[in-house]
Amino acid sequence: MTNSKNLAETKAQPDQASAGTAVFSPALAPQEGVAAATELFREAFGGEPDGVWYAPGRVNIIGEHTDYNGGLALPIALPHRAHLALRRRKDRTIRLVSPQTRDSVDVLDLDAIGPKGSPGEVRHWNAYVAGVAWALERDGLGPLSGFDAALYSCVPLGGGLSSSAALECATAVALDEVCGLGLAGSAQEPDDAGRARLVASCVRAENEMAGAPTGGMDQSASMRCAAGHALLLDCRTGEAEQVPFDLAVDGLALLVIDTKAKHSLVDGQYASRRASCEKAAALLGVELLADLGVPDLEKALSRLAASGAEDAPVLVQRTRHVVTEIQRTRDLVDLLRDGRPLAGDKLRTAGALLDASHESLRVDYEVSCPELDVAVEAARAAGAHGARMTGGGFGGSAIALVDADAVDAVARAVVAAYAAQGFTAPAFLDALPSAPAGRLA
């Protein structure tokens, strides 16, 4: 997502590398998010919004590039949120503003907008807001009225933490309420089936309006996670299970490392990986690569290698990652479900699963980059129990499973490693499993 101001980044401007300090990107407290979005709304449109809705970014614990392959993923919702102050209109006009566009409100016509590449194409961050309204109507949930909306987000941009999905889901729960769709419920008492339907419209907006061929994991996390839990998501069926994930009880923490290596899901690399997986599945005669299990893997890889396809070696790599990553996700969930403390051999196994995930993404899926690799290696060397890249890759963020009292030391080690490589200094987040999308005011 582009053009929405990120408060966290505006607060983290000291010379981090020269100071050798680790700067943490803060999440806005709920009342701060309401105040900031409401103030921007009043300034741009006059009067009061009907309310302020929010949706969180997400970080994925494990299960990467499995969503569009029908596999499993295990995300948590972050306390970092996109806040959207919105007021329903009586016509079909959409007016949008963010801190970076406050001097020039964007005006759109809900009857004229259309998918990427069409005459009604919507550009930049507007596609993630107007696109949700467009998708809801095409999914049989209209007609909707127009609206005025002001965005204020503290989800780091370009960090692979789903800033775009957060904006889509904030829009979806806002329109659900003001247009009387009755699907979402509240964050405290969510209607999971209704939220799954809203997720589908958000994914359609991202795929067709923004042109990013993502799966539904990001939007599902933002809409369906629960505080204190990770979300085990079956990306084929849409079924979800809340898995206890309270690391603090075991004296642990999940450190998110925003590498500052910007990534994009619309530059062709993501689509290329997805196309390879679809091609591999077709050659193997399965609908999705999730149809394969680890016992089937070697035979499947041999078939791909002997297929005669010009890109057979690449198809082997991509398939191996997807199948083994789904199994790693199952294995980690089994560890978390058993109710015993995450310590000793259990902790070592969890860390090894994270490490193996990163190696698979780096070698077989080829979506890592030097900044991600340095972050992972530095975190491990500083005592992290396990570390991996997270998100789509080609930049973005990494995560490290660390002792709670070692968070600062591990973060400083990553800063030092970045300085030694001449990289832009990273930023860090506390990944506390948080509440799903809802209304703040």
SVG drawing of the C-alpha trace seen along z (x, -y; Angstrom):
<svg xmlns="http://www.w3.org/2000/svg" viewBox="-29 -21 60 63">
<polyline fill="none" stroke="black" stroke-width="0.4" points="0.0,0.0 1.3,-3.5 0.5,-7.1 -0.9,-6.5 1.2,-8.1 2.8,-5.8 3.0,-7.3 5.5,-4.7 8.0,-5.7 7.7,-9.4 8.6,-8.8 11.7,-6.7 13.9,-9.1 17.1,-9.4 20.3,-8.2 19.8,-4.6 22.8,-3.1 25.3,-5.6 23.7,-5.4 23.7,-1.6 20.3,-1.6 17.3,0.5 14.2,-1.6 10.8,0.0 7.9,-1.2 5.0,-1.9 1.4,-1.0 -1.1,-3.7 -3.3,-3.3 -7.0,-2.9 -7.8,-6.4 -4.9,-7.9 -6.1,-6.1 -9.6,-7.5 -8.4,-11.0 -6.0,-11.1 -8.4,-9.7 -11.3,-11.9 -9.2,-15.0 -8.2,-14.3 -11.8,-13.6 -13.0,-16.9 -10.3,-18.8 -11.0,-17.3 -14.8,-16.9 -16.2,-19.0 -18.5,-17.5 -18.2,-14.2 -17.7,-10.6 -20.2,-7.9 -17.4,-6.2 -13.8,-5.0 -13.1,-1.5 -9.8,0.3 -8.1,3.5 -4.7,4.8 -1.7,5.8 -0.4,9.3 2.7,11.3 2.8,14.9 4.5,17.3 4.9,20.1 3.2,21.2 4.6,18.9 3.4,19.0 1.0,21.8 -2.3,19.8 -2.7,19.7 -1.6,23.4 -4.5,24.4 -2.3,25.1 -2.0,24.0 -0.8,20.7 -0.4,19.6 -0.6,15.8 -1.3,13.4 -2.9,10.0 -0.6,7.1 -1.5,4.2 -0.5,2.0 -3.7,0.9 -5.1,-1.0 -7.8,-3.4 -10.5,-4.6 -12.9,-7.4 -15.9,-7.0 -19.3,-8.7 -21.9,-7.3 -23.2,-9.5 -26.6,-9.5 -25.0,-9.4 -22.5,-7.1 -19.5,-9.4 -16.4,-8.2 -14.1,-10.8 -10.8,-9.7 -8.0,-11.4 -4.8,-10.4 -2.2,-12.6 -0.1,-12.6 -3.0,-13.6 -4.8,-16.0 -4.3,-18.9 -6.0,-17.1 -9.0,-14.9 -9.4,-12.0 -12.9,-11.8 -14.2,-8.6 -17.5,-7.4 -18.6,-4.0 -20.5,-3.6 -17.4,-4.3 -14.5,-2.4 -13.3,0.9 -10.5,3.5 -6.8,2.7 -6.3,2.3 -9.8,1.1 -10.9,-2.4 -12.1,-2.7 -8.8,-1.7 -8.2,-3.1 -4.6,-3.9 -2.5,-3.7 -4.0,-3.2 -7.5,-4.2 -7.8,-0.8 -7.8,0.9 -10.7,-1.2 -12.9,-1.9 -12.0,1.6 -13.6,3.2 -16.9,1.4 -16.7,2.5 -16.0,6.1 -18.8,6.2 -21.3,5.2 -20.0,7.8 -20.2,10.4 -23.9,9.7 -23.8,7.4 -25.0,4.1 -26.0,1.7 -23.9,-0.4 -23.9,-4.1 -20.9,-6.3 -18.8,-7.5 -16.2,-9.9 -13.2,-8.3 -10.0,-9.4 -7.2,-7.0 -4.6,-7.0 -2.4,-4.0 0.5,-2.8 1.1,0.5 4.7,0.1 4.6,-0.3 6.6,2.1 7.5,4.3 5.5,7.3 3.1,6.8 -0.1,6.5 -0.7,2.8 -2.9,3.2 -5.0,6.0 -5.4,3.9 -6.9,1.1 -9.2,3.4 -10.5,5.0 -11.0,1.7 -13.1,0.6 -15.0,3.9 -16.1,3.7 -17.0,0.0 -19.2,0.6 -20.6,3.7 -22.0,1.5 -23.0,-1.7 -24.6,0.1 -26.4,2.6 -24.8,5.8 -24.8,7.4 -21.9,9.8 -19.0,8.9 -20.3,8.8 -18.0,7.0 -14.3,7.6 -15.4,8.9 -18.2,11.2 -17.2,11.8 -19.4,13.6 -16.8,15.8 -18.8,17.0 -19.8,13.4 -16.2,12.3 -15.1,15.1 -17.5,13.7 -16.1,10.2 -12.6,11.6 -13.5,13.0 -14.5,9.5 -11.3,8.0 -9.2,10.6 -11.1,9.8 -10.3,6.1 -6.6,6.9 -6.5,9.3 -8.6,7.4 -8.5,3.7 -4.9,3.5 -3.6,6.2 -1.8,8.2 -2.4,12.0 -2.3,12.8 -4.1,15.5 -6.5,14.9 -4.2,15.3 -3.5,11.6 -7.2,10.6 -8.2,13.7 -5.7,12.8 -6.8,9.1 -10.5,10.1 -10.5,13.4 -7.6,13.6 -8.2,13.4 -6.1,11.7 -3.7,14.1 -3.9,16.6 -2.5,17.5 -4.9,18.4 -4.5,21.8 -6.0,21.2 -6.9,23.8 -6.5,21.7 -8.5,24.2 -11.6,24.6 -11.4,21.3 -11.7,23.2 -10.0,21.6 -8.9,22.6 -7.7,20.4 -4.4,21.8 -3.1,20.5 0.0,18.4 0.9,16.5 4.7,16.6 5.0,14.2 3.7,17.0 6.8,19.0 9.2,16.1 9.5,15.7 8.7,13.0 8.4,12.8 10.6,10.0 9.6,8.6 12.5,7.1 11.4,4.6 14.3,4.8 13.4,1.6 14.1,3.4 11.0,2.4 9.0,5.0 6.0,5.1 3.5,7.8 2.7,6.3 6.1,6.3 5.8,9.8 7.9,11.9 4.9,12.9 2.8,13.7 5.7,15.8 5.9,17.9 2.2,18.5 2.2,19.4 5.0,22.0 2.9,23.6 -0.1,23.8 1.9,25.3 3.5,27.9 0.0,28.9 -1.3,29.3 1.7,31.5 1.1,33.6 -2.6,33.9 -3.7,32.3 -5.9,29.3 -3.5,27.6 -0.1,28.5 -1.7,28.9 -3.1,32.2 0.4,33.6 1.7,34.8 5.3,35.4 5.0,39.2 4.1,38.3 6.8,35.7 9.8,37.6 7.7,39.4 6.1,36.1 9.5,34.3 10.8,37.1 7.8,36.8 8.4,33.0 12.1,33.5 11.2,36.0 8.3,33.9 10.4,32.3 9.3,28.9 11.9,26.2 11.6,24.9 11.4,28.4 14.2,27.7 12.3,24.6 9.0,26.5 10.8,29.1 12.1,26.4 8.7,24.6 6.8,27.8 9.3,29.0 8.9,25.7 5.1,25.7 4.7,29.4 7.4,29.2 6.1,25.8 2.6,27.1 4.0,30.0 6.2,27.6 3.0,25.6 1.2,28.8 4.2,29.7 4.4,26.3 0.7,26.3 0.9,29.7 3.6,28.3 1.5,25.3 -1.7,27.3 -0.3,29.7 -0.5,27.3 3.0,27.8 5.4,24.9 7.4,24.0 10.8,24.9 13.6,27.5 13.3,29.9 9.9,28.5 11.4,25.0 14.3,26.3 12.0,28.1 9.9,25.0 13.0,22.9 14.3,25.6 11.0,25.4 11.3,21.6 14.9,22.0 14.0,24.7 11.2,22.5 13.6,19.7 16.1,22.0 13.3,23.4 12.1,19.9 15.7,18.8 16.8,21.8 13.8,23.5 11.3,20.6 14.0,17.9 12.1,15.1 14.6,13.9 17.2,11.1 20.5,10.1 18.7,7.9 16.4,10.7 19.3,13.2 21.5,10.9 18.6,10.2 18.0,13.9 21.6,14.9 22.3,12.0 19.3,12.9 20.3,16.6 23.9,15.7 22.6,13.4 20.7,16.2 17.3,16.4 15.8,19.9 14.7,19.7 14.3,17.0 12.8,16.7 11.6,14.3 7.9,13.6 5.5,12.4 5.8,12.4 9.5,11.9 11.9,9.9 12.2,7.5 9.8,6.9 10.2,8.4 11.8,11.3 10.7,12.8 12.8,14.2 11.7,16.3 13.7,15.0 13.8,15.0 11.7,12.0 14.7,10.6 16.9,10.8 14.7,8.7 16.8,5.6 20.1,7.5 19.0,9.4 17.6,6.2 20.9,4.4 22.8,7.3 20.7,7.0 21.4,3.2 25.1,3.9 25.0,6.5 23.2,4.1 25.7,1.3 28.5,3.6 26.9,4.4 26.0,0.7 22.3,1.4 19.7,-1.1 19.0,-0.5 16.1,1.8 13.1,1.1 11.5,3.5 8.0,4.4 6.6,6.2 4.4,8.9 1.6,9.2 -1.3,11.4 -4.1,8.8 -7.8,8.4 -9.3,8.5 -10.9,5.7 -13.7,3.8 -15.1,0.4 -13.3,-2.0 -15.8,-4.8"/>
</svg>
